Amino acid sequence: MTLWKPALAIAAFASTLAFADTYNKMTKVTFSGPVQIPSPHAKDGVVTLPAGTYVFKLQDSSSQRHIVTVTNLRGDKVLSTILAIPDYRINASSKTVMYFSESQAGTPMPIKSWFYPGDNFGQRFVYPKVKAQQIAAQIQQPVPSHTVQEIAVNTKVNDVPVAIQTPAKQEVAYTPAAFEKTDSTDTAGVDGEAVKTAEAPASAERAAMPKTASPVHLFGILGFALLLVSLALRRVARQS
């Protein structure tokens, strides 16, 4: 089985732009290729988002911080309401970061988790059980799952039982420690521009990081040094 192997993080297939409200984390995301998101209503447990621009945001509630709504760009059509659980990464990024699961070649990659710019805590998407089992087998990592028939903006997160589907096709109780450290410690591709395909060498999957060093300060130091030399020469000239 040939799998697409995405860089672990980022605007995969995507360029992203965060805007507006940091409270509901509303984020506009433009995908240049299709991706999958959880949907209990769909036959196979997922909805495929074609290439295009979408809006991701949290439910506007102080107690419901893990219900994610995905709409079209205009915001007048809800494409999916997603149950999520807390996710964490060591290094925050100034851009929106999304992690993707591997998928069969030629099929859309399921979104694994979403991080708002500047946050090292994010939302790990919970997939319907059957789909979660498939993803766990493909990526050889545990995947959170649920069995409810509907997720709505007023769904009480604590009332939805979440389990973990393992690569060994076992179901275990959910604990944050059930997830591997692959994503939380990843530093690849954070501010990159594109995800490489399976044919790309591993080194190419590392997206370029932005350069932070600048030679401007060196010119300032040099100018100050020249000023001191000039003052010293003037003083010597006056004394002589």
N, C-alpha and C positions, 0 to 999 in steps of 0.2 A: 504494500500500500504506500503510495507516494503522498507525502504530507507537505503542505505549505508550512514553513517554519518562520514565523514572523519574528522580527526583533521583539524582545520581550515587552518593550514599552513604546508608546507614542501615537502620535497622529499617524497611525498606520493608515496607509491609503489616505491619509488625512492631513489637512492643515486645520488648525483650530484657532478659535478666537473667543476668549472669555469676555463677557460683557455684563453690564447691569448689576444685578443684586448678588452680593457675596453671601447673603443669608440663605437663599434657596439655591445657590451655586449655579444659577442659570448660565448655560454655556452653549454657544452656537458652534456646531461641528460640521465641517464639510468633508465628506468621504469621496475619494476618487474611485472607489470600488465597492462592491456590496459587502455588507457585514450582517451578522445575526445578533439578535437580542432575545431574551426570554419572553415568552408569551404563553400563559396557560390555556388561552383560547385556541391557539393554533394546533393543528393536528399533530405535528411533530414537536411541539413545545417551543418553537422559535418563530420569530418574524424576521424576514430578510429585508434589510433596508438597502435599496438600490443606491448607486452613486448619487450623491446630492447633499444638501445641507439640512441639518436637523437641530432641534433644541433639546438638550438634556437639563433637567432641573429636579431639585428635591421638593417634596411636598412642603407647603408653607405651614409648618407646625413645629412647635418647640419639642413635642414629644414623638413625632414621626419623622426622624431624620434619616430613615433608610428606605423610603419609598421614592423611587425614581420614575419620573414621567418623561416619555419621549414623544415629541410632537413634530409636525412638519415645521418649516421655517416660519410660516405665518402664525403658528400656534393655535390654529382653529381645528386641527385634527390630531387626536391622541392615537399614536401608533402602538404604544404599549405602556403599561404601568408595571414596574418591575420591583419585586422585593429584593432588598440588598442587605448585606451584613457588613459590619465594620472591616475595613482592610487597611493595611499600614505599609509604608515604605520608608526606608531610612532617609533618603535624600529627596527633598521637595524640589519642584521645578517651577520655573516662571511661566510655563505653558501647560495647557491641559495635557494630561497623560492618560492613555488608555492601554491596557494590557489585553492581548488577544490569545486565544487558544489555537493550537494547531488544528488544521482541518484537512480533509482529503483534497488533493490537487484539483483545482477548478471549482471548488465550492467555497462559499463565503466563510470567513473566520468568525467564530462566536466571540463577542466582547466578554472578557473575563472580569475586568474591573475598571473603574473610572476615578481619576483624581483631579480635583479642581486646582487651578494654578496657585502655587504657594503652599499647598497642603501636603503633608506627608501621611494624612489619614484620608481614606476614600471609601468608595462603595464597591463591594464585591457582589456581582450579580448572582442571584440564586435561580437556578434553572429547574424546570419541571423534572421529575425523577428520571424518566426514560432518557431524556436528552442529557441529563447530568451523567448518567451511566455511560453513554456513548462518548462524551467528552473526556471523562476520566480514563477510559480505556485508550483513547487516542493520545492524550498528552502525558499519561502515566503520572498524574497528580490527582489528589483528592479534589472533588468538586461539590459545592453545597447544593442541596436539592430541597424541594418541597412537593407536596402532593395536593395542594388546594386547587380548586377549579377557577378561582378568580382572585386577582389582586386589584384593589381599588385604592384611590387616594386616601380613603378613610379606613383602610385596613389596619388593624392593630398588629404591629410587627411581632410583639410578644405572644400573640395568639396564634401565630403561624409556626407549626413545628418545622424546624430545619434539621436536616440530617446531612451526613457526608457520604457520598458515593466514592468508593476507593477504586484504584486501578484493578484490584483483585476481585471486583464485582461484589464487594461486601458493603453493607450499610452500617455506619457507626454513628454514634451521637455526635452532634456538633460541638466543637470547642475551637477557639481561635488557634490553639496549638496544633490542630489537625492539619493545617496547611504547611507546605514546605516553605523554605526560606528563599526559594529561587526568585520570586518577585520582589519580596520586601528588601532584599539586599542588592537588587539589580541596579546598575548605574548606566546601562547601555541605552542609547537611543533617546535619552530624555528630551533633548531639544533638537532632535534630528528632523529630517524633512520627509523621509520615506522609509518604508519597510522593504527589506530585500526578500527575494523568494528563496525557495529551497535550493535552487541551483547556485546561489551566491555563496562564496566561501564564508566561513564563520567570521573572519575578520571584517568582512564587508557589512556584516549585520550591525556593527557598532557605528551608530550614527555620529557624525562629527559634533563635538561639543563647542559651544560658542567660546570665542577667544575673549579673555578678560584682561589680559595684560596689554599695556599701551606704552609707547615710548615718549608720550607727551611730557611726563614728569621729568624725564632725563634732560629735555631741553630747558626746563625751568631751572634745574640744578646747575646746568652748564652756564646759563645766563647769569645766575647769582654769583657763581665763581668768577666769571669774567668781570662782574661789577666790583667785587672785592679786590681783584688784581688792579683794576683801573684806579680805585681809591688809594691803594698802597703806592702806586707809581706817582700819583699826584702829590702825595705826602712827601715822598722822597725828593721829588723835584722842588717842592717848596723849601725843604730843609737845606738843600744844596744851593 
